């Protein structure tokens, strides 16, 4: 039986080709072409987003980690994404967001997001239904759980481990409710050599 999901592809070995397609497309978020890079924790979203932002002309990147209100913040992050970024940028004004300070457990300073030809938003929840009709491209990055857990341990020195199971459940619930993987324009293999 054919799948309605887009095909799984290697991790965009040529981000310049992808960037050219994005920049050739009409903007959907006011004057901005929004690229959302979503998928489970430690699948390779941040690395891919950095490569895409550079290929798009060093455009701004917003990390969803800065928008969550701590470990329980996934269910409410879409509202902040809409209010802080999507609404102002859609009206042609700069967006701004308040960075969550994880060690202190509270929001800290504000950051401005300028109006540029493109914006990359990466992280769990970046391609939720709140961006439907506004995103030029929604990417889904995936990798096996054992690979992702090993990446988390290497990156955070084990700090993520006590929260992994609860966060993974919140992700699964979110992705099921939002149908994120199926709604993606492109699925990316986060284990490919393109990250090397």
C-alpha positions as CSV (number, residue, x, y, z in Angstrom):
1,X,0.0,0.0,0.0
2,X,1.5,3.4,-0.9
3,X,2.4,5.8,1.9
4,X,1.0,9.3,2.0
5,X,4.1,10.5,3.8
6,X,6.9,12.1,1.7
7,X,9.9,9.8,1.1
8,X,12.8,9.6,3.5
9,X,15.9,11.2,2.1
10,X,19.5,11.6,3.0
11,X,20.1,14.7,5.1
12,X,20.2,17.3,2.4
13,X,23.8,16.9,1.3
14,X,23.3,20.0,-0.9
15,X,21.5,22.6,1.3
16,X,22.2,25.2,-1.4
17,X,19.8,23.4,-3.8
18,X,17.1,23.3,-1.1
19,X,17.8,27.0,-0.3
20,X,17.4,28.0,-3.9
21,X,14.0,26.3,-4.0
22,X,12.9,28.0,-0.8
23,X,14.0,31.4,-2.0
24,X,12.3,30.9,-5.4
25,X,9.0,30.2,-3.7
26,X,6.6,33.0,-2.8
27,X,6.7,34.1,0.9
28,X,3.8,32.9,3.0
29,X,4.5,34.6,6.3
30,X,4.2,38.3,5.2
31,X,7.5,38.9,3.3
32,X,9.2,35.9,5.0
33,X,9.8,32.3,3.8
34,X,9.4,30.2,6.9
35,X,11.4,26.9,7.1
36,X,10.5,24.6,10.0
37,X,12.8,21.8,11.0
38,X,10.9,19.4,13.4
39,X,11.4,15.9,14.7
40,X,12.2,14.1,18.0
41,X,15.0,15.2,20.4
42,X,18.6,14.8,19.2
43,X,17.6,13.7,15.7
44,X,19.8,16.2,14.0
45,X,17.5,19.2,13.7
46,X,19.9,21.9,15.0
47,X,22.8,20.8,12.8
48,X,20.5,20.7,9.7
49,X,18.9,24.0,10.6
50,X,22.4,25.7,10.8
51,X,23.3,24.4,7.4
52,X,20.0,25.6,5.9
53,X,20.2,29.0,7.5
54,X,23.7,29.5,6.1
55,X,22.6,28.3,2.6
56,X,19.7,30.7,2.7
57,X,22.0,33.7,3.2
58,X,22.8,33.5,6.9
59,X,19.2,34.1,7.9
60,X,18.0,34.1,11.5
61,X,17.4,30.8,13.3
62,X,15.0,30.5,16.2
63,X,15.4,27.4,18.5
64,X,12.3,26.1,20.1
65,X,14.3,25.3,23.2
66,X,14.4,29.0,23.8
67,X,10.5,29.2,23.7
68,X,9.5,26.2,25.9
69,X,8.6,27.1,29.5
70,X,10.9,24.3,30.8
71,X,10.4,20.5,30.5
72,X,6.6,20.9,30.6
73,X,6.4,23.6,28.0
74,X,5.8,21.6,24.8
75,X,1.9,21.7,25.0
76,X,1.9,25.5,25.2
77,X,4.8,26.5,22.9
78,X,2.6,27.0,19.8
79,X,0.9,29.9,21.4
80,X,4.2,31.7,22.0
81,X,5.4,30.9,18.5
82,X,2.3,32.4,17.1
83,X,2.2,35.5,19.3
84,X,5.9,36.3,19.5
85,X,7.0,35.4,15.9
86,X,4.3,34.5,13.4
87,X,1.8,37.3,13.9
88,X,4.4,40.2,13.8
89,X,6.4,38.7,10.9
90,X,3.2,38.0,9.0
91,X,2.4,41.7,9.4
92,X,5.9,42.7,8.1
93,X,7.2,43.7,11.5
94,X,10.1,42.1,13.4
95,X,9.3,39.3,15.8
96,X,10.7,38.9,19.2
97,X,10.9,36.2,21.8
98,X,12.0,35.9,25.4
99,X,14.6,33.2,25.9
100,X,13.9,30.6,28.5
101,X,16.8,30.3,31.0
102,X,16.8,26.5,31.7
103,X,19.2,26.6,34.7
104,X,17.2,29.4,36.4
105,X,13.8,28.0,35.4
106,X,12.5,31.3,34.1
107,X,12.3,33.5,31.1
108,X,15.2,35.9,30.6
109,X,16.1,38.5,28.0
110,X,14.2,39.4,24.8
111,X,15.6,38.7,21.3
112,X,14.5,40.5,18.1
113,X,14.0,38.5,15.0
114,X,14.4,40.8,11.9
115,X,12.3,40.7,8.8
116,X,14.5,38.8,6.3
117,X,13.8,36.8,3.1
118,X,13.7,33.6,5.2
119,X,13.6,32.4,8.8
120,X,14.5,28.9,10.1
121,X,12.7,27.7,13.2
122,X,14.0,24.4,14.5
123,X,12.9,22.2,17.3
124,X,10.1,20.0,18.5
125,X,6.8,21.8,17.7
126,X,8.2,24.1,15.1
127,X,6.1,22.5,12.3
128,X,2.9,22.2,14.4
129,X,-0.4,23.2,12.8
130,X,0.0,26.8,13.9
131,X,2.4,27.2,10.9
132,X,0.0,25.6,8.4
133,X,-0.3,27.9,5.4
134,X,2.5,30.1,6.6
135,X,5.5,27.8,6.2
136,X,7.3,27.6,2.9
137,X,8.8,24.2,3.9
138,X,8.3,21.8,6.8
139,X,11.1,19.3,7.4
140,X,10.9,16.2,9.6
141,X,14.2,14.9,10.8
142,X,14.3,11.4,12.4
143,X,16.9,9.0,13.8
144,X,16.6,5.8,15.9
145,X,16.1,6.3,19.7
146,X,19.4,4.6,20.6
147,X,21.3,7.1,18.4
148,X,19.4,10.0,19.8
149,X,19.9,9.0,23.4
150,X,23.7,8.6,22.7
151,X,23.8,12.0,21.2
152,X,22.0,13.5,24.2
153,X,24.4,11.9,26.6
154,X,27.4,13.2,24.6
155,X,26.0,16.7,24.1
156,X,24.6,17.3,27.6
157,X,26.8,15.1,29.8
158,X,23.8,13.1,31.0
159,X,21.8,16.2,32.1
160,X,18.9,15.2,29.7
161,X,18.7,11.6,31.0
162,X,16.5,12.2,34.0
163,X,13.9,14.0,31.7
164,X,14.2,11.7,28.6
165,X,11.2,9.4,29.2
166,X,8.8,12.2,30.2
167,X,10.0,14.4,27.3
168,X,9.8,11.5,24.8
169,X,6.2,10.9,25.9
170,X,5.3,14.6,25.5
171,X,6.9,14.5,22.0
172,X,4.9,11.3,21.0
173,X,1.7,12.9,22.2
174,X,2.4,16.1,20.4
175,X,3.5,14.5,17.2
176,X,0.4,12.3,17.2
177,X,-2.0,15.2,17.9
178,X,-0.3,17.4,15.3
179,X,0.3,14.7,12.7
180,X,3.7,16.3,12.2
181,X,5.5,13.6,10.4
182,X,2.8,13.0,7.8
183,X,2.3,16.8,7.3
184,X,6.0,17.4,6.5
185,X,7.0,18.4,3.0
186,X,10.3,16.4,3.3
187,X,11.5,13.7,5.7
188,X,15.2,13.7,6.4
189,X,17.5,10.9,7.6
190,X,19.3,12.4,10.6
191,X,21.9,9.6,10.7
192,X,23.3,10.1,7.2
193,X,26.9,11.1,6.6
194,X,25.7,14.6,5.6
195,X,26.2,15.5,9.3
196,X,29.8,14.4,9.3
